[in-house]
């Protein structure tokens, strides 16, 4: 089945903020972060049920090499990315985004 990908504005903002933050720390690290987020999203699109629910119907794919998770839900033929979230942040922040 082919899923439509929807990235919520909050998740897109988190992604861009993280890329910027890493890039400010070490030149090229922001791009490296992005290159590690992309396979996580591709994996979600290929086999969305591969990741177990962590809260209600929200699932999380971990990003390799970086302490981030891609939090998403499966909504019929859509994958909705709710958050691209640092592991040390308070989970209440992304839980508020549940549909």
Jmol script that loads the backbone (N, CA, C; Angstrom):
load data "model"
ATOM      1  N   UNK A   1       0.840  -1.188   0.000  1.00  0.00           N
ATOM      2  CA  UNK A   1       0.000   0.000   0.000  1.00  0.00           C
ATOM      3  C   UNK A   1       0.881   1.246   0.000  1.00  0.00           C
ATOM      4  N   UNK A   2       0.509   2.219  -0.769  1.00  0.00           N
ATOM      5  CA  UNK A   2       1.239   3.487  -0.816  1.00  0.00           C
ATOM      6  C   UNK A   2       0.529   4.481   0.096  1.00  0.00           C
ATOM      7  N   UNK A   3       1.289   5.056   1.000  1.00  0.00           N
ATOM      8  CA  UNK A   3       0.737   6.007   1.962  1.00  0.00           C
ATOM      9  C   UNK A   3       1.054   7.437   1.547  1.00  0.00           C
ATOM     10  N   UNK A   4       0.127   8.328   1.830  1.00  0.00           N
ATOM     11  CA  UNK A   4       0.367   9.758   1.660  1.00  0.00           C
ATOM     12  C   UNK A   4       1.095  10.242   2.915  1.00  0.00           C
ATOM     13  N   UNK A   5       2.151  11.016   2.737  1.00  0.00           N
ATOM     14  CA  UNK A   5       2.921  11.535   3.868  1.00  0.00           C
ATOM     15  C   UNK A   5       2.471  12.949   4.187  1.00  0.00           C
ATOM     16  N   UNK A   6       2.110  13.159   5.445  1.00  0.00           N
ATOM     17  CA  UNK A   6       1.753  14.489   5.927  1.00  0.00           C
ATOM     18  C   UNK A   6       2.681  14.807   7.094  1.00  0.00           C
ATOM     19  N   UNK A   7       3.400  15.897   6.970  1.00  0.00           N
ATOM     20  CA  UNK A   7       4.288  16.341   8.053  1.00  0.00           C
ATOM     21  C   UNK A   7       3.650  17.577   8.661  1.00  0.00           C
ATOM     22  N   UNK A   8       3.259  17.449   9.907  1.00  0.00           N
ATOM     23  CA  UNK A   8       2.626  18.575  10.596  1.00  0.00           C
ATOM     24  C   UNK A   8       3.607  19.742  10.695  1.00  0.00           C
ATOM     25  N   UNK A   9       3.118  20.975  10.665  1.00  0.00           N
ATOM     26  CA  UNK A   9       4.003  22.144  10.720  1.00  0.00           C
ATOM     27  C   UNK A   9       4.934  22.148  11.931  1.00  0.00           C
ATOM     28  N   UNK A  10       4.447  21.653  13.070  1.00  0.00           N
ATOM     29  CA  UNK A  10       5.283  21.617  14.273  1.00  0.00           C
ATOM     30  C   UNK A  10       6.474  20.684  14.072  1.00  0.00           C
ATOM     31  N   UNK A  11       6.238  19.552  13.417  1.00  0.00           N
ATOM     32  CA  UNK A  11       7.315  18.595  13.166  1.00  0.00           C
ATOM     33  C   UNK A  11       8.321  19.173  12.178  1.00  0.00           C
ATOM     34  N   UNK A  12       7.827  19.842  11.158  1.00  0.00           N
ATOM     35  CA  UNK A  12       8.726  20.466  10.179  1.00  0.00           C
ATOM     36  C   UNK A  12       9.579  21.540  10.848  1.00  0.00           C
ATOM     37  N   UNK A  13       8.975  22.307  11.733  1.00  0.00           N
ATOM     38  CA  UNK A  13       9.703  23.338  12.470  1.00  0.00           C
ATOM     39  C   UNK A  13      10.776  22.726  13.365  1.00  0.00           C
ATOM     40  N   UNK A  14      10.431  21.624  14.037  1.00  0.00           N
ATOM     41  CA  UNK A  14      11.417  20.935  14.882  1.00  0.00           C
ATOM     42  C   UNK A  14      12.584  20.419  14.057  1.00  0.00           C
ATOM     43  N   UNK A  15      12.282  19.887  12.890  1.00  0.00           N
ATOM     44  CA  UNK A  15      13.325  19.376  12.014  1.00  0.00           C
ATOM     45  C   UNK A  15      14.266  20.505  11.588  1.00  0.00           C
ATOM     46  N   UNK A  16      13.700  21.602  11.135  1.00  0.00           N
ATOM     47  CA  UNK A  16      14.525  22.729  10.690  1.00  0.00           C
ATOM     48  C   UNK A  16      15.334  23.324  11.836  1.00  0.00           C
ATOM     49  N   UNK A  17      14.729  23.409  13.023  1.00  0.00           N
ATOM     50  CA  UNK A  17      15.457  23.924  14.198  1.00  0.00           C
ATOM     51  C   UNK A  17      16.635  23.021  14.552  1.00  0.00           C
ATOM     52  N   UNK A  18      16.427  21.717  14.479  1.00  0.00           N
ATOM     53  CA  UNK A  18      17.500  20.778  14.812  1.00  0.00           C
ATOM     54  C   UNK A  18      18.623  20.846  13.780  1.00  0.00           C
ATOM     55  N   UNK A  19      18.257  20.936  12.505  1.00  0.00           N
ATOM     56  CA  UNK A  19      19.272  21.058  11.449  1.00  0.00           C
ATOM     57  C   UNK A  19      20.106  22.311  11.694  1.00  0.00           C
ATOM     58  N   UNK A  20      19.440  23.411  11.970  1.00  0.00           N
ATOM     59  CA  UNK A  20      20.133  24.683  12.228  1.00  0.00           C
ATOM     60  C   UNK A  20      21.039  24.575  13.458  1.00  0.00           C
ATOM     61  N   UNK A  21      20.531  23.985  14.532  1.00  0.00           N
ATOM     62  CA  UNK A  21      21.304  23.863  15.764  1.00  0.00           C
ATOM     63  C   UNK A  21      22.566  23.035  15.528  1.00  0.00           C
ATOM     64  N   UNK A  22      22.418  21.874  14.889  1.00  0.00           N
ATOM     65  CA  UNK A  22      23.581  21.019  14.623  1.00  0.00           C
ATOM     66  C   UNK A  22      24.569  21.711  13.685  1.00  0.00           C
ATOM     67  N   UNK A  23      24.058  22.420  12.702  1.00  0.00           N
ATOM     68  CA  UNK A  23      24.929  23.106  11.747  1.00  0.00           C
ATOM     69  C   UNK A  23      25.737  24.211  12.427  1.00  0.00           C
ATOM     70  N   UNK A  24      25.126  24.876  13.414  1.00  0.00           N
ATOM     71  CA  UNK A  24      25.841  25.916  14.166  1.00  0.00           C
ATOM     72  C   UNK A  24      26.939  25.322  15.037  1.00  0.00           C
ATOM     73  N   UNK A  25      26.736  24.093  15.496  1.00  0.00           N
ATOM     74  CA  UNK A  25      27.742  23.436  16.350  1.00  0.00           C
ATOM     75  C   UNK A  25      28.941  22.984  15.524  1.00  0.00           C
ATOM     76  N   UNK A  26      28.666  22.302  14.411  1.00  0.00           N
ATOM     77  CA  UNK A  26      29.735  21.787  13.555  1.00  0.00           C
ATOM     78  C   UNK A  26      29.260  21.887  12.107  1.00  0.00           C
ATOM     79  N   UNK A  27      30.018  22.567  11.293  1.00  0.00           N
ATOM     80  CA  UNK A  27      29.639  22.712   9.880  1.00  0.00           C
ATOM     81  C   UNK A  27      29.474  21.325   9.242  1.00  0.00           C
ATOM     82  N   UNK A  28      28.345  21.115   8.597  1.00  0.00           N
ATOM     83  CA  UNK A  28      28.049  19.844   7.949  1.00  0.00           C
ATOM     84  C   UNK A  28      27.246  18.878   8.808  1.00  0.00           C
ATOM     85  N   UNK A  29      27.199  19.115  10.118  1.00  0.00           N
ATOM     86  CA  UNK A  29      26.481  18.203  11.006  1.00  0.00           C
ATOM     87  C   UNK A  29      24.963  18.315  10.814  1.00  0.00           C
ATOM     88  N   UNK A  30      24.481  19.506  10.490  1.00  0.00           N
ATOM     89  CA  UNK A  30      23.051  19.670  10.220  1.00  0.00           C
ATOM     90  C   UNK A  30      22.624  18.847   9.020  1.00  0.00           C
ATOM     91  N   UNK A  31      23.430  18.877   7.974  1.00  0.00           N
ATOM     92  CA  UNK A  31      23.132  18.070   6.778  1.00  0.00           C
ATOM     93  C   UNK A  31      23.203  16.585   7.115  1.00  0.00           C
ATOM     94  N   UNK A  32      24.156  16.200   7.952  1.00  0.00           N
ATOM     95  CA  UNK A  32      24.286  14.805   8.367  1.00  0.00           C
ATOM     96  C   UNK A  32      23.048  14.365   9.158  1.00  0.00           C
ATOM     97  N   UNK A  33      22.575  15.236  10.024  1.00  0.00           N
ATOM     98  CA  UNK A  33      21.349  14.947  10.776  1.00  0.00           C
ATOM     99  C   UNK A  33      20.193  14.694   9.814  1.00  0.00           C
ATOM    100  N   UNK A  34      20.028  15.580   8.850  1.00  0.00           N
ATOM    101  CA  UNK A  34      18.949  15.440   7.879  1.00  0.00           C
ATOM    102  C   UNK A  34      19.080  14.141   7.090  1.00  0.00           C
ATOM    103  N   UNK A  35      20.300  13.771   6.740  1.00  0.00           N
ATOM    104  CA  UNK A  35      20.526  12.522   6.011  1.00  0.00           C
ATOM    105  C   UNK A  35      20.193  11.291   6.846  1.00  0.00           C
ATOM    106  N   UNK A  36      20.146  11.445   8.160  1.00  0.00           N
ATOM    107  CA  UNK A  36      19.762  10.337   9.039  1.00  0.00           C
ATOM    108  C   UNK A  36      18.267  10.331   9.347  1.00  0.00           C
ATOM    109  N   UNK A  37      17.618  11.484   9.235  1.00  0.00           N
ATOM    110  CA  UNK A  37      16.169  11.541   9.439  1.00  0.00           C
ATOM    111  C   UNK A  37      15.449  10.946   8.229  1.00  0.00           C
ATOM    112  N   UNK A  38      15.955  11.222   7.037  1.00  0.00           N
ATOM    113  CA  UNK A  38      15.297  10.758   5.814  1.00  0.00           C
ATOM    114  C   UNK A  38      15.095   9.239   5.782  1.00  0.00           C
ATOM    115  N   UNK A  39      16.111   8.416   6.114  1.00  0.00           N
ATOM    116  CA  UNK A  39      15.868   6.968   6.108  1.00  0.00           C
ATOM    117  C   UNK A  39      14.816   6.520   7.130  1.00  0.00           C
ATOM    118  N   UNK A  40      14.729   7.222   8.266  1.00  0.00           N
ATOM    119  CA  UNK A  40      13.707   6.878   9.259  1.00  0.00           C
ATOM    120  C   UNK A  40      12.317   7.097   8.668  1.00  0.00           C
ATOM    121  N   UNK A  41      12.137   8.217   7.972  1.00  0.00           N
ATOM    122  CA  UNK A  41      10.842   8.507   7.355  1.00  0.00           C
ATOM    123  C   UNK A  41      10.557   7.527   6.222  1.00  0.00           C
ATOM    124  N   UNK A  42      11.567   7.222   5.422  1.00  0.00           N
ATOM    125  CA  UNK A  42      11.385   6.247   4.338  1.00  0.00           C
ATOM    126  C   UNK A  42      10.994   4.876   4.887  1.00  0.00           C
ATOM    127  N   UNK A  43      11.602   4.497   5.996  1.00  0.00           N
ATOM    128  CA  UNK A  43      11.279   3.220   6.628  1.00  0.00           C
ATOM    129  C   UNK A  43       9.825   3.209   7.121  1.00  0.00           C
ATOM    130  N   UNK A  44       9.395   4.311   7.693  1.00  0.00           N
ATOM    131  CA  UNK A  44       8.001   4.438   8.146  1.00  0.00           C
ATOM    132  C   UNK A  44       7.052   4.261   6.971  1.00  0.00           C
ATOM    133  N   UNK A  45       7.373   4.906   5.853  1.00  0.00           N
ATOM    134  CA  UNK A  45       6.498   4.816   4.682  1.00  0.00           C
ATOM    135  C   UNK A  45       6.457   3.399   4.099  1.00  0.00           C
ATOM    136  N   UNK A  46       7.596   2.706   4.136  1.00  0.00           N
ATOM    137  CA  UNK A  46       7.646   1.341   3.604  1.00  0.00           C
ATOM    138  C   UNK A  46       6.849   0.362   4.459  1.00  0.00           C
ATOM    139  N   UNK A  47       7.103   0.404   5.769  1.00  0.00           N
ATOM    140  CA  UNK A  47       6.472  -0.562   6.682  1.00  0.00           C
ATOM    141  C   UNK A  47       6.049   0.180   7.962  1.00  0.00           C
ATOM    142  N   UNK A  48       4.954   0.907   7.903  1.00  0.00           N
ATOM    143  CA  UNK A  48       4.556   1.720   9.062  1.00  0.00           C
ATOM    144  C   UNK A  48       4.241   0.912  10.314  1.00  0.00           C
ATOM    145  N   UNK A  49       3.793  -0.331  10.159  1.00  0.00           N
ATOM    146  CA  UNK A  49       3.460  -1.156  11.324  1.00  0.00           C
ATOM    147  C   UNK A  49       4.688  -1.756  12.001  1.00  0.00           C
ATOM    148  N   UNK A  50       5.862  -1.537  11.439  1.00  0.00           N
ATOM    149  CA  UNK A  50       7.088  -2.122  11.999  1.00  0.00           C
ATOM    150  C   UNK A  50       7.429  -1.534  13.365  1.00  0.00           C
ATOM    151  N   UNK A  51       6.953  -0.346  13.629  1.00  0.00           N
ATOM    152  CA  UNK A  51       7.262   0.321  14.897  1.00  0.00           C
ATOM    153  C   UNK A  51       6.063   0.192  15.831  1.00  0.00           C
ATOM    154  N   UNK A  52       6.341  -0.218  17.051  1.00  0.00           N
ATOM    155  CA  UNK A  52       5.245  -0.447  17.988  1.00  0.00           C
ATOM    156  C   UNK A  52       4.712   0.875  18.542  1.00  0.00           C
ATOM    157  N   UNK A  53       3.429   0.905  18.873  1.00  0.00           N
ATOM    158  CA  UNK A  53       2.873   2.115  19.490  1.00  0.00           C
ATOM    159  C   UNK A  53       3.561   2.402  20.827  1.00  0.00           C
ATOM    160  N   UNK A  54       3.841   3.675  21.049  1.00  0.00           N
ATOM    161  CA  UNK A  54       4.453   4.069  22.323  1.00  0.00           C
ATOM    162  C   UNK A  54       3.476   4.842  23.202  1.00  0.00           C
ATOM    163  N   UNK A  55       2.437   5.393  22.581  1.00  0.00           N
ATOM    164  CA  UNK A  55       1.416   6.120  23.328  1.00  0.00           C
ATOM    165  C   UNK A  55       0.151   6.126  22.478  1.00  0.00           C
ATOM    166  N   UNK A  56      -0.877   5.489  22.963  1.00  0.00           N
ATOM    167  CA  UNK A  56      -2.128   5.331  22.221  1.00  0.00           C
ATOM    168  C   UNK A  56      -1.789   4.799  20.831  1.00  0.00           C
ATOM    169  N   UNK A  57      -2.115   5.521  19.768  1.00  0.00           N
ATOM    170  CA  UNK A  57      -1.829   5.013  18.422  1.00  0.00           C
ATOM    171  C   UNK A  57      -0.599   5.683  17.793  1.00  0.00           C
ATOM    172  N   UNK A  58       0.190   6.364  18.605  1.00  0.00           N
ATOM    173  CA  UNK A  58       1.398   7.027  18.114  1.00  0.00           C
ATOM    174  C   UNK A  58       2.579   6.069  18.167  1.00  0.00           C
ATOM    175  N   UNK A  59       3.316   6.028  17.076  1.00  0.00           N
ATOM    176  CA  UNK A  59       4.501   5.173  16.963  1.00  0.00           C
ATOM    177  C   UNK A  59       5.729   6.067  16.838  1.00  0.00           C
ATOM    178  N   UNK A  60       6.907   5.453  17.043  1.00  0.00           N
ATOM    179  CA  UNK A  60       8.141   6.229  16.965  1.00  0.00           C
ATOM    180  C   UNK A  60       9.222   5.422  16.259  1.00  0.00           C
ATOM    181  N   UNK A  61       9.845   6.066  15.287  1.00  0.00           N
ATOM    182  CA  UNK A  61      11.032   5.508  14.643  1.00  0.00           C
ATOM    183  C   UNK A  61      12.223   6.330  15.128  1.00  0.00           C
ATOM    184  N   UNK A  62      13.239   5.645  15.598  1.00  0.00           N
ATOM    185  CA  UNK A  62      14.423   6.356  16.091  1.00  0.00           C
ATOM    186  C   UNK A  62      15.328   6.745  14.926  1.00  0.00           C
ATOM    187  N   UNK A  63      15.993   7.877  15.095  1.00  0.00           N
ATOM    188  CA  UNK A  63      16.935   8.381  14.095  1.00  0.00           C
ATOM    189  C   UNK A  63      18.323   7.864  14.455  1.00  0.00           C
ATOM    190  N   UNK A  64      18.995   7.256  13.484  1.00  0.00           N
ATOM    191  CA  UNK A  64      20.342   6.733  13.741  1.00  0.00           C
ATOM    192  C   UNK A  64      21.312   7.878  14.017  1.00  0.00           C
ATOM    193  N   UNK A  65      22.230   7.619  14.978  1.00  0.00           N
ATOM    194  CA  UNK A  65      23.326   8.519  15.340  1.00  0.00           C
ATOM    195  C   UNK A  65      22.905   9.782  16.084  1.00  0.00           C
ATOM    196  N   UNK A  66      21.627  10.075  16.176  1.00  0.00           N
ATOM    197  CA  UNK A  66      21.158  11.294  16.832  1.00  0.00           C
ATOM    198  C   UNK A  66      20.029  10.923  17.797  1.00  0.00           C
ATOM    199  N   UNK A  67      19.928  11.649  18.917  1.00  0.00           N
ATOM    200  CA  UNK A  67      18.918  11.301  19.934  1.00  0.00           C
ATOM    201  C   UNK A  67      17.531  11.868  19.609  1.00  0.00           C
ATOM    202  N   UNK A  68      17.008  11.498  18.451  1.00  0.00           N
ATOM    203  CA  UNK A  68      15.704  11.985  18.001  1.00  0.00           C
ATOM    204  C   UNK A  68      14.825  10.817  17.609  1.00  0.00           C
ATOM    205  N   UNK A  69      13.525  11.045  17.725  1.00  0.00           N
ATOM    206  CA  UNK A  69      12.546  10.087  17.251  1.00  0.00           C
ATOM    207  C   UNK A  69      11.566  10.785  16.323  1.00  0.00           C
ATOM    208  N   UNK A  70      11.095  10.048  15.329  1.00  0.00           N
ATOM    209  CA  UNK A  70      10.052  10.544  14.435  1.00  0.00           C
ATOM    210  C   UNK A  70       8.745   9.929  14.935  1.00  0.00           C
ATOM    211  N   UNK A  71       7.876  10.751  15.480  1.00  0.00           N
ATOM    212  CA  UNK A  71       6.611  10.312  16.062  1.00  0.00           C
ATOM    213  C   UNK A  71       5.513  10.472  15.018  1.00  0.00           C
ATOM    214  N   UNK A  72       4.748   9.398  14.809  1.00  0.00           N
ATOM    215  CA  UNK A  72       3.760   9.429  13.738  1.00  0.00           C
ATOM    216  C   UNK A  72       2.556   8.560  14.076  1.00  0.00           C
ATOM    217  N   UNK A  73       1.508   8.791  13.318  1.00  0.00           N
ATOM    218  CA  UNK A  73       0.324   7.942  13.397  1.00  0.00           C
ATOM    219  C   UNK A  73      -0.010   7.460  11.986  1.00  0.00           C
ATOM    220  N   UNK A  74      -0.686   6.328  11.933  1.00  0.00           N
ATOM    221  CA  UNK A  74      -1.202   5.798  10.674  1.00  0.00           C
ATOM    222  C   UNK A  74      -2.687   6.129  10.669  1.00  0.00           C
ATOM    223  N   UNK A  75      -3.113   6.896   9.678  1.00  0.00           N
ATOM    224  CA  UNK A  75      -4.507   7.316   9.573  1.00  0.00           C
ATOM    225  C   UNK A  75      -5.037   6.893   8.209  1.00  0.00           C
ATOM    226  N   UNK A  76      -5.600   5.693   8.139  1.00  0.00           N
ATOM    227  CA  UNK A  76      -6.089   5.090   6.899  1.00  0.00           C
ATOM    228  C   UNK A  76      -4.959   5.009   5.891  1.00  0.00           C
ATOM    229  N   UNK A  77      -4.979   5.818   4.833  1.00  0.00           N
ATOM    230  CA  UNK A  77      -3.936   5.772   3.808  1.00  0.00           C
ATOM    231  C   UNK A  77      -2.910   6.886   3.979  1.00  0.00           C
ATOM    232  N   UNK A  78      -2.855   7.456   5.175  1.00  0.00           N
ATOM    233  CA  UNK A  78      -1.929   8.556   5.437  1.00  0.00           C
ATOM    234  C   UNK A  78      -0.999   8.199   6.588  1.00  0.00           C
ATOM    235  N   UNK A  79       0.221   8.692   6.482  1.00  0.00           N
ATOM    236  CA  UNK A  79       1.163   8.698   7.594  1.00  0.00           C
ATOM    237  C   UNK A  79       1.271  10.149   8.017  1.00  0.00           C
ATOM    238  N   UNK A  80       0.940  10.439   9.259  1.00  0.00           N
ATOM    239  CA  UNK A  80       0.995  11.806   9.758  1.00  0.00           C
ATOM    240  C   UNK A  80       2.135  11.894  10.763  1.00  0.00           C
ATOM    241  N   UNK A  81       3.153  12.664  10.425  1.00  0.00           N
ATOM    242  CA  UNK A  81       4.278  12.870  11.340  1.00  0.00           C
ATOM    243  C   UNK A  81       3.904  14.012  12.270  1.00  0.00           C
ATOM    244  N   UNK A  82       3.803  13.670  13.548  1.00  0.00           N
ATOM    245  CA  UNK A  82       3.396  14.634  14.564  1.00  0.00           C
ATOM    246  C   UNK A  82       4.575  15.418  15.117  1.00  0.00           C
ATOM    247  N   UNK A  83       5.733  14.756  15.218  1.00  0.00           N
ATOM    248  CA  UNK A  83       6.887  15.395  15.862  1.00  0.00           C
ATOM    249  C   UNK A  83       8.172  14.736  15.388  1.00  0.00           C
ATOM    250  N   UNK A  84       9.215  15.529  15.335  1.00  0.00           N
ATOM    251  CA  UNK A  84      10.580  15.039  15.177  1.00  0.00           C
ATOM    252  C   UNK A  84      11.276  15.571  16.421  1.00  0.00           C
ATOM    253  N   UNK A  85      11.394  14.698  17.389  1.00  0.00           N
ATOM    254  CA  UNK A  85      11.510  15.104  18.780  1.00  0.00           C
ATOM    255  C   UNK A  85      12.787  14.590  19.426  1.00  0.00           C
ATOM    256  N   UNK A  86      13.503  15.487  20.119  1.00  0.00           N
ATOM    257  CA  UNK A  86      14.701  15.103  20.858  1.00  0.00           C
ATOM    258  C   UNK A  86      14.296  14.214  22.038  1.00  0.00           C
ATOM    259  N   UNK A  87      15.065  13.191  22.284  1.00  0.00           N
ATOM    260  CA  UNK A  87      14.740  12.200  23.316  1.00  0.00           C
ATOM    261  C   UNK A  87      14.689  12.777  24.728  1.00  0.00           C
ATOM    262  N   UNK A  88      15.361  13.890  24.967  1.00  0.00           N
ATOM    263  CA  UNK A  88      15.373  14.458  26.322  1.00  0.00           C
ATOM    264  C   UNK A  88      14.259  15.466  26.574  1.00  0.00           C
ATOM    265  N   UNK A  89      13.510  15.789  25.551  1.00  0.00           N
ATOM    266  CA  UNK A  89      12.411  16.737  25.757  1.00  0.00           C
ATOM    267  C   UNK A  89      11.253  16.045  26.458  1.00  0.00           C
ATOM    268  N   UNK A  90      10.413  16.845  27.060  1.00  0.00           N
ATOM    269  CA  UNK A  90       9.257  16.337  27.778  1.00  0.00           C
ATOM    270  C   UNK A  90       8.244  15.759  26.785  1.00  0.00           C
ATOM    271  N   UNK A  91       7.899  14.471  26.899  1.00  0.00           N
ATOM    272  CA  UNK A  91       6.957  13.871  25.951  1.00  0.00           C
ATOM    273  C   UNK A  91       5.572  14.505  25.972  1.00  0.00           C
ATOM    274  N   UNK A  92       5.238  15.224  27.014  1.00  0.00           N
ATOM    275  CA  UNK A  92       3.942  15.897  27.050  1.00  0.00           C
ATOM    276  C   UNK A  92       3.814  16.891  25.895  1.00  0.00           C
ATOM    277  N   UNK A  93       4.958  17.425  25.436  1.00  0.00           N
ATOM    278  CA  UNK A  93       4.929  18.401  24.345  1.00  0.00           C
ATOM    279  C   UNK A  93       4.387  17.800  23.053  1.00  0.00           C
ATOM    280  N   UNK A  94       4.802  16.574  22.694  1.00  0.00           N
ATOM    281  CA  UNK A  94       4.275  15.998  21.465  1.00  0.00           C
ATOM    282  C   UNK A  94       2.930  15.303  21.683  1.00  0.00           C
ATOM    283  N   UNK A  95       2.669  14.865  22.897  1.00  0.00           N
ATOM    284  CA  UNK A  95       1.394  14.184  23.160  1.00  0.00           C
ATOM    285  C   UNK A  95       0.220  15.128  22.974  1.00  0.00           C
ATOM    286  N   UNK A  96       0.447  16.436  23.134  1.00  0.00           N
ATOM    287  CA  UNK A  96      -0.619  17.422  22.933  1.00  0.00           C
ATOM    288  C   UNK A  96      -1.057  17.486  21.467  1.00  0.00           C
ATOM    289  N   UNK A  97      -0.238  16.943  20.580  1.00  0.00           N
ATOM    290  CA  UNK A  97      -0.512  17.038  19.136  1.00  0.00           C
ATOM    291  C   UNK A  97      -1.347  15.896  18.601  1.00  0.00           C
ATOM    292  N   UNK A  98      -1.758  14.998  19.458  1.00  0.00           N
ATOM    293  CA  UNK A  98      -2.546  13.844  19.020  1.00  0.00           C
ATOM    294  C   UNK A  98      -3.804  14.331  18.297  1.00  0.00           C
ATOM    295  N   UNK A  99      -4.156  13.615  17.249  1.00  0.00           N
ATOM    296  CA  UNK A  99      -5.358  13.980  16.484  1.00  0.00           C
ATOM    297  C   UNK A  99      -6.618  13.581  17.217  1.00  0.00           C
TER     298      UNK A  99
END
end "model"
wireframe off; spacefill off
backbone 0.3
color backbone group
